[in-house]
Amino acid sequence: MSVYVIQALGEAMIELMKTEAIEKITVDALTAKAGIGRATYFRNFNAKEEILTAYIVWQWREYEKTHRLKEHRIDAPYRVEQYFAFCQSMKKTNDVIFAQQRQGAILNAYEIIFRDYDLEEQQDTFARAYMAYGLYGVFLKWAKEGYTQTPSEMADIVIHQIFQDYRVDAV
């Protein structure tokens, strides 16, 4: 699937969701707004929610490249802070998704993002799930409370309160 298709459909979906319930958005309206053919939509997606997930994953991967995040360990302060900076940069998109109660698309994106992360080899899918669901939960609470903390403050909370206090090897 091309980046163009993901970007065009994602942007069109978010724009349409600002004024209409996702259930009421027709494939014709979506593809017309995106400038994408119906066949392209059906070739790449089984459901409209999949567009949201693909769009978030694409946005993350672009952000990750721009900020060279793969050069840092997943628990490095810079990388954790940039995760929250990314979430904050997606606030308008997140707000639309929350308003339509489609947070599952965000969680699905996190699962995909953490599945292909550069985690240590000894970490299995359970560790990846823990990171995806854990950071999603922290993000969700932060977003619902209005992003009142800065990304730096959120990184500090995660690194010094959550990662440190719940280390398995600290026993």
PASEBA-1860 file (N, C-alpha, C; in nm, 3 decimals):
! residues 171
1> MSVYVIQA> 0.085/-0.117/0.000/0.000/0.000/0.000/0.090/0.123/0.000 ~ 0.055/0.218/-0.082/0.141/0.335/-0.095/0.116/0.438/0.015 ~ 0.219/0.514/0.042/0.210/0.623/0.140/0.105/0.723/0.094 ~ 0.100/0.748/-0.037/0.002/0.843/-0.090/-0.141/0.800/-0.056 ~ -0.171/0.673/-0.073/-0.306/0.623/-0.044/-0.338/0.640/0.105 ~ -0.244/0.603/0.191/-0.266/0.616/0.335/-0.287/0.762/0.373 ~ -0.200/0.848/0.324/-0.209/0.990/0.358/-0.339/1.051/0.306 ~ -0.371/1.025/0.181/-0.491/1.084/0.121/-0.618/1.036/0.190
9> LGEAMIEL> -0.630/0.905/0.209/-0.749/0.852/0.276/-0.755/0.892/0.423 ~ -0.641/0.893/0.490/-0.637/0.932/0.631/-0.681/1.075/0.651 ~ -0.625/1.165/0.572/-0.661/1.306/0.584/-0.808/1.329/0.548 ~ -0.855/1.260/0.444/-0.995/1.273/0.405/-1.087/1.219/0.515 ~ -1.052/1.105/0.573/-1.134/1.045/0.678/-1.144/1.139/0.799 ~ -1.031/1.192/0.844/-1.032/1.282/0.959/-1.116/1.406/0.928 ~ -1.101/1.460/0.810/-1.177/1.580/0.772/-1.328/1.550/0.771 ~ -1.367/1.437/0.714/-1.509/1.401/0.709/-1.564/1.371/0.848
17> MKTEAIEK> -1.482/1.311/0.933/-1.526/1.275/1.069/-1.551/1.398/1.156 ~ -1.499/1.511/1.116/-1.522/1.636/1.192/-1.669/1.678/1.186 ~ -1.738/1.637/1.079/-1.877/1.680/1.061/-1.977/1.566/1.049 ~ -1.926/1.444/1.039/-2.018/1.332/1.018/-1.969/1.208/1.094 ~ -2.062/1.130/1.145/-2.027/1.005/1.213/-1.962/0.911/1.112 ~ -1.861/0.839/1.157/-1.788/0.750/1.068/-1.881/0.648/1.001 ~ -1.983/0.604/1.073/-2.077/0.507/1.016/-2.153/0.565/0.897 ~ -2.170/0.694/0.895/-2.247/0.760/0.789/-2.160/0.803/0.671
25> ITVDALTA> -2.029/0.796/0.687/-1.939/0.834/0.579/-1.938/0.721/0.476 ~ -1.977/0.753/0.355/-1.981/0.651/0.251/-1.843/0.636/0.188 ~ -1.820/0.521/0.132/-1.695/0.496/0.061/-1.684/0.593/-0.056 ~ -1.795/0.621/-0.122/-1.794/0.716/-0.234/-1.750/0.855/-0.188 ~ -1.806/0.902/-0.076/-1.770/1.035/-0.025/-1.623/1.036/0.017 ~ -1.579/0.931/0.083/-1.441/0.923/0.131/-1.342/0.921/0.015 ~ -1.366/0.836/-0.082/-1.272/0.824/-0.193/-1.274/0.949/-0.280 ~ -1.390/1.011/-0.296/-1.397/1.136/-0.373/-1.315/1.245/-0.304
33> KAGIGRAT> -1.331/1.258/-0.174/-1.256/1.360/-0.099/-1.107/1.333/-0.105 ~ -1.069/1.206/-0.103/-0.927/1.168/-0.106/-0.868/1.170/-0.247 ~ -0.955/1.170/-0.348/-0.905/1.161/-0.484/-0.849/1.024/-0.516 ~ -0.909/0.923/-0.453/-0.866/0.783/-0.467/-0.984/0.704/-0.524 ~ -0.956/0.609/-0.607/-1.062/0.526/-0.661/-1.118/0.428/-0.558 ~ -1.244/0.391/-0.577/-1.308/0.294/-0.488/-1.231/0.162/-0.484 ~ -1.184/0.119/-0.600/-1.110/-0.007/-0.606/-0.984/0.000/-0.520 ~ -0.919/0.114/-0.517/-0.798/0.129/-0.435/-0.834/0.116/-0.287
41> YFRNFNAK> -0.945/0.177/-0.248/-0.990/0.166/-0.109/-1.012/0.018/-0.075 ~ -1.092/-0.051/-0.155/-1.127/-0.190/-0.125/-1.007/-0.285/-0.137 ~ -0.911/-0.251/-0.220/-0.791/-0.332/-0.234/-0.703/-0.323/-0.109 ~ -0.711/-0.211/-0.038/-0.621/-0.186/0.075/-0.685/-0.194/0.213 ~ -0.817/-0.178/0.221/-0.882/-0.172/0.351/-1.011/-0.253/0.353 ~ -1.037/-0.314/0.468/-1.162/-0.387/0.489/-1.264/-0.305/0.566 ~ -1.216/-0.203/0.637/-1.304/-0.120/0.719/-1.246/0.021/0.729 ~ -1.333/0.117/0.751/-1.290/0.256/0.760/-1.196/0.279/0.879
49> EEILTAYI> -1.215/0.206/0.987/-1.128/0.222/1.104/-0.983/0.185/1.072 ~ -0.964/0.094/0.978/-0.829/0.055/0.938/-0.754/0.172/0.878 ~ -0.825/0.262/0.815/-0.762/0.382/0.759/-0.702/0.466/0.871 ~ -0.778/0.482/0.979/-0.729/0.561/1.093/-0.601/0.499/1.149 ~ -0.601/0.368/1.167/-0.482/0.300/1.219/-0.363/0.319/1.126 ~ -0.383/0.295/0.998/-0.274/0.309/0.900/-0.222/0.453/0.897 ~ -0.312/0.549/0.909/-0.274/0.690/0.907/-0.188/0.725/1.029 ~ -0.226/0.677/1.146/-0.148/0.703/1.268/-0.011/0.637/1.257
57> VWQWREYE> -0.007/0.513/1.210/0.121/0.443/1.195/0.210/0.519/1.097 ~ 0.154/0.563/0.986/0.231/0.640/0.888/0.284/0.769/0.950 ~ 0.199/0.841/1.023/0.242/0.965/1.088/0.356/0.936/1.184 ~ 0.344/0.828/1.264/0.449/0.793/1.360/0.581/0.763/1.288 ~ 0.575/0.684/1.183/0.698/0.646/1.113/0.769/0.768/1.053 ~ 0.691/0.863/1.004/0.751/0.987/0.954/0.816/1.064/1.069 ~ 0.747/1.074/1.179/0.799/1.145/1.297/0.926/1.074/1.349 ~ 0.919/0.943/1.353/1.031/0.862/1.401/1.156/0.885/1.316
65> KTHRLKEH> 1.139/0.892/1.185/1.252/0.917/1.095/1.306/1.058/1.115 ~ 1.217/1.155/1.118/1.257/1.295/1.132/1.337/1.318/1.260 ~ 1.295/1.253/1.368/1.359/1.274/1.498/1.463/1.167/1.533 ~ 1.492/1.080/1.435/1.595/0.977/1.449/1.579/0.895/1.577 ~ 1.458/0.853/1.601/1.427/0.785/1.727/1.488/0.645/1.737 ~ 1.506/0.580/1.626/1.563/0.444/1.631/1.708/0.443/1.676 ~ 1.770/0.559/1.683/1.908/0.568/1.731/1.914/0.565/1.884 ~ 1.799/0.566/1.948/1.791/0.570/2.094/1.716/0.447/2.146
73> RIDAPYRV> 1.760/0.400/2.261/1.689/0.289/2.325/1.544/0.330/2.349 ~ 1.458/0.231/2.354/1.315/0.258/2.371/1.284/0.325/2.505 ~ 1.368/0.303/2.606/1.344/0.365/2.736/1.432/0.488/2.760 ~ 1.501/0.535/2.657/1.584/0.655/2.669/1.495/0.778/2.688 ~ 1.534/0.868/2.776/1.452/0.987/2.802/1.413/1.063/2.675 ~ 1.507/1.080/2.583/1.476/1.152/2.459/1.365/1.083/2.381 ~ 1.376/0.953/2.370/1.279/0.877/2.290/1.141/0.878/2.357 ~ 1.137/0.863/2.487/1.009/0.865/2.558/0.946/1.004/2.545
81> EQYFAFCQ> 1.026/1.108/2.561/0.973/1.243/2.546/0.919/1.267/2.406 ~ 0.991/1.218/2.307/0.945/1.236/2.168/0.816/1.159/2.140 ~ 0.799/1.047/2.206/0.672/0.973/2.194/0.557/1.064/2.236 ~ 0.572/1.131/2.352/0.465/1.219/2.399/0.454/1.346/2.314 ~ 0.566/1.393/2.261/0.561/1.509/2.170/0.483/1.471/2.044 ~ 0.504/1.349/1.996/0.427/1.302/1.880/0.278/1.299/1.913 ~ 0.245/1.240/2.027/0.104/1.232/2.067/0.042/1.371/2.073 ~ 0.116/1.465/2.128/0.066/1.603/2.138/0.053/1.665/1.999
89> SMKKTNDV> 0.144/1.634/1.908/0.137/1.688/1.772/0.015/1.634/1.698 ~ -0.037/1.521/1.742/-0.155/1.459/1.681/-0.285/1.497/1.753 ~ -0.279/1.596/1.840/-0.394/1.631/1.923/-0.522/1.652/1.842 ~ -0.517/1.727/1.735/-0.639/1.754/1.656/-0.695/1.625/1.597 ~ -0.608/1.540/1.548/-0.651/1.411/1.495/-0.707/1.325/1.607 ~ -0.634/1.320/1.719/-0.680/1.241/1.834/-0.817/1.287/1.881 ~ -0.837/1.419/1.887/-0.965/1.473/1.933/-1.081/1.427/1.845 ~ -1.059/1.423/1.716/-1.163/1.376/1.623/-1.190/1.227/1.648
97> IFAQQRQG> -1.084/1.151/1.665/-1.099/1.007/1.690/-1.170/0.983/1.822 ~ -1.133/1.058/1.927/-1.199/1.045/2.058/-1.347/1.083/2.048 ~ -1.377/1.191/1.977/-1.515/1.238/1.965/-1.604/1.131/1.902 ~ -1.545/1.050/1.816/-1.621/0.943/1.749/-1.606/0.809/1.821 ~ -1.540/0.811/1.935/-1.518/0.691/2.015/-1.451/0.580/1.935 ~ -1.345/0.617/1.866/-1.268/0.521/1.784/-1.125/0.505/1.835 ~ -1.107/0.515/1.968/-0.975/0.503/2.027/-0.908/0.370/1.994 ~ -0.986/0.271/1.963/-0.931/0.141/1.925/-0.835/0.152/1.807
105> AILNAYEI> -0.858/0.248/1.719/-0.768/0.269/1.605/-0.630/0.312/1.653 ~ -0.628/0.392/1.761/-0.500/0.436/1.817/-0.428/0.317/1.881 ~ -0.500/0.239/1.958/-0.440/0.121/2.020/-0.389/0.024/1.913 ~ -0.466/0.003/1.809/-0.421/-0.086/1.700/-0.292/-0.033/1.637 ~ -0.283/0.099/1.623/-0.161/0.159/1.568/-0.043/0.132/1.660 ~ -0.063/0.148/1.790/0.045/0.124/1.886/0.090/-0.022/1.878 ~ -0.003/-0.114/1.863/0.035/-0.255/1.852/0.124/-0.278/1.730 ~ 0.089/-0.215/1.620/0.170/-0.228/1.498/0.305/-0.163/1.517
113> IFRDYDLE> 0.306/-0.044/1.573/0.432/0.029/1.595/0.526/-0.051/1.684 ~ 0.474/-0.107/1.792/0.561/-0.181/1.883/0.597/-0.319/1.830 ~ 0.519/-0.373/1.741/0.551/-0.502/1.682/0.679/-0.493/1.599 ~ 0.702/-0.379/1.534/0.821/-0.369/1.449/0.928/-0.280/1.510 ~ 0.917/-0.255/1.638/1.017/-0.175/1.707/1.147/-0.249/1.721 ~ 1.250/-0.176/1.749/1.383/-0.233/1.765/1.410/-0.274/1.909 ~ 1.316/-0.344/1.967/1.333/-0.393/2.103/1.438/-0.503/2.104 ~ 1.498/-0.525/2.218/1.599/-0.629/2.231/1.540/-0.764/2.189
121> EQQDTFAR> 1.624/-0.848/2.134/1.579/-0.979/2.086/1.514/-1.064/2.194 ~ 1.564/-1.055/2.319/1.508/-1.140/2.423/1.367/-1.098/2.464 ~ 1.328/-0.979/2.424/1.192/-0.937/2.457/1.096/-0.999/2.357 ~ 0.994/-1.063/2.408/0.901/-1.132/2.321/0.776/-1.047/2.297 ~ 0.679/-1.107/2.239/0.557/-1.034/2.206/0.485/-0.985/2.331 ~ 0.505/-1.049/2.445/0.442/-1.002/2.568/0.501/-0.868/2.610 ~ 0.632/-0.854/2.598/0.698/-0.728/2.632/0.651/-0.617/2.538 ~ 0.638/-0.650/2.413/0.591/-0.551/2.315/0.446/-0.512/2.345
129> AYMAYGLY> 0.364/-0.608/2.381/0.225/-0.578/2.416/0.220/-0.491/2.541 ~ 0.305/-0.520/2.638/0.311/-0.441/2.761/0.343/-0.296/2.728 ~ 0.441/-0.274/2.642/0.479/-0.138/2.604/0.365/-0.069/2.529 ~ 0.305/-0.138/2.433/0.198/-0.078/2.354/0.079/-0.041/2.441 ~ 0.032/-0.136/2.521/-0.086/-0.111/2.603/-0.056/-0.014/2.717 ~ 0.064/-0.027/2.775/0.101/0.062/2.886/0.111/0.206/2.842 ~ 0.184/0.231/2.733/0.197/0.368/2.686/0.064/0.421/2.633 ~ -0.015/0.335/2.573/-0.148/0.376/2.528/-0.231/0.421/2.648
137> GVFLKWAK> -0.228/0.345/2.757/-0.303/0.381/2.877/-0.258/0.514/2.935 ~ -0.127/0.536/2.941/-0.075/0.662/2.992/-0.116/0.776/2.898 ~ -0.101/0.754/2.767/-0.142/0.856/2.669/-0.290/0.889/2.683 ~ -0.373/0.786/2.695/-0.517/0.807/2.704/-0.553/0.893/2.825 ~ -0.495/0.864/2.939/-0.520/0.944/3.060/-0.473/1.088/3.039 ~ -0.355/1.104/2.982/-0.299/1.236/2.956/-0.390/1.315/2.862 ~ -0.434/1.252/2.754/-0.520/1.319/2.656/-0.655/1.357/2.718 ~ -0.715/1.264/2.792/-0.845/1.291/2.854/-0.837/1.404/2.956
145> EGYTQTPS> -0.719/1.423/3.015/-0.701/1.531/3.112/-0.655/1.660/3.045 ~ -0.655/1.661/2.911/-0.627/1.784/2.837/-0.482/1.814/2.810 ~ -0.396/1.713/2.809/-0.254/1.732/2.779/-0.193/1.840/2.868 ~ -0.229/1.841/2.995/-0.184/1.948/3.084/-0.035/1.943/3.115 ~ 0.025/1.825/3.113/0.169/1.814/3.133/0.239/1.829/2.997 ~ 0.362/1.871/3.002/0.441/1.879/2.880/0.491/1.739/2.844 ~ 0.534/1.719/2.719/0.594/1.590/2.684/0.713/1.556/2.774 ~ 0.789/1.655/2.812/0.902/1.632/2.902/0.856/1.583/3.039
153> EMADIVIH> 0.751/1.644/3.091/0.696/1.600/3.220/0.640/1.460/3.210 ~ 0.576/1.427/3.099/0.523/1.293/3.080/0.635/1.191/3.071 ~ 0.743/1.227/3.002/0.858/1.136/2.994/0.915/1.111/3.132 ~ 0.922/1.215/3.213/0.973/1.202/3.349/0.883/1.108/3.431 ~ 0.753/1.122/3.416/0.659/1.035/3.487/0.681/0.889/3.447 ~ 0.691/0.865/3.318/0.706/0.728/3.269/0.841/0.670/3.310 ~ 0.948/0.745/3.292/1.082/0.693/3.320/1.108/0.678/3.469 ~ 1.074/0.781/3.546/1.111/0.781/3.687/1.005/0.723/3.780
161> QIFQDYRV> 0.883/0.718/3.737/0.779/0.662/3.823/0.735/0.524/3.776 ~ 0.712/0.510/3.648/0.658/0.383/3.599/0.770/0.284/3.568 ~ 0.863/0.320/3.479/0.971/0.227/3.444/1.053/0.189/3.567 ~ 1.090/0.287/3.648/1.176/0.262/3.763/1.106/0.187/3.874 ~ 0.983/0.227/3.907/0.912/0.165/4.018/0.867/0.021/3.990 ~ 0.853/-0.014/3.863/0.799/-0.145/3.830/0.899/-0.233/3.756 ~ 1.026/-0.208/3.776/1.128/-0.291/3.713/1.128/-0.431/3.772 ~ 1.125/-0.528/3.687/1.124/-0.668/3.730/1.258/-0.706/3.793
169> DAV> 1.368/-0.651/3.741/1.500/-0.690/3.790/1.540/-0.615/3.917 ~ 1.451/-0.532/3.972/1.482/-0.455/4.092/1.462/-0.535/4.220 ~ 1.420/-0.661/4.208/1.391/-0.743/4.325/1.516/-0.785/4.397
END
